[in-house]
């Protein structure tokens, strides 16, 4: 399920979970990224697109709703959204009926 081994002692991580079309575009249900302290959502999305560089993933991520933990990001600037170590970020593309 995860593309990275569990965090080693002293290393901090953020988990990004992909749903529906995002999961299909990424080819995995989630990725784990090592971080050094807090990161912005914009920086994390750049890392997602570096790991999954095809156009389909970029288009999908561009239309996703995002949750950081249980908090919806909505129209906030991703450069201003702080993601703390240990957080789970959910990328939810639009789906029929929703």
Residue pairs with C-beta under 8 A, 6 or more apart in sequence:
1 28
1 29
1 30
2 15
2 28
2 30
2 31
2 32
3 28
3 30
3 31
3 32
3 51
4 13
4 31
4 32
4 33
4 34
7 13
7 32
7 34
11 34
12 34
12 35
12 36
12 37
12 85
12 86
13 32
13 33
13 34
13 35
13 85
13 86
14 32
14 33
14 35
14 39
14 44
14 83
14 84
14 85
14 86
14 87
14 88
14 89
15 30
15 31
15 32
15 33
15 87
15 88
15 89
16 30
16 31
16 32
16 33
16 44
16 48
16 88
16 89
16 90
16 91
17 29
17 30
17 88
17 89
17 90
17 91
18 25
18 26
18 28
18 29
18 30
18 31
18 91
19 90
19 91
19 92
19 93
20 92
20 93
20 95
21 60
21 93
21 95
22 57
22 60
22 61
22 64
22 91
22 92
22 93
23 29
25 52
25 54
25 56
25 57
25 60
26 48
26 52
26 57
27 52
31 48
31 51
33 44
33 47
35 83
35 85
37 85
38 82
38 83
38 84
38 85
39 82
39 83
40 78
40 79
40 80
40 81
40 82
40 83
41 66
41 68
41 73
41 78
41 79
41 81
41 82
41 83
41 89
42 77
42 78
42 79
42 81
44 83
44 89
45 61
45 78
48 57
48 61
48 91
49 57
49 58
49 61
60 91
60 93
61 91
63 93
63 94
64 91
64 92
64 93
65 72
65 73
65 91
65 92
65 93
65 94
66 72
66 73
66 78
66 89
66 90
66 91
66 92
67 73
67 89
67 90
67 92
68 81
68 83
68 87
68 89
69 87
69 88
73 81
83 89
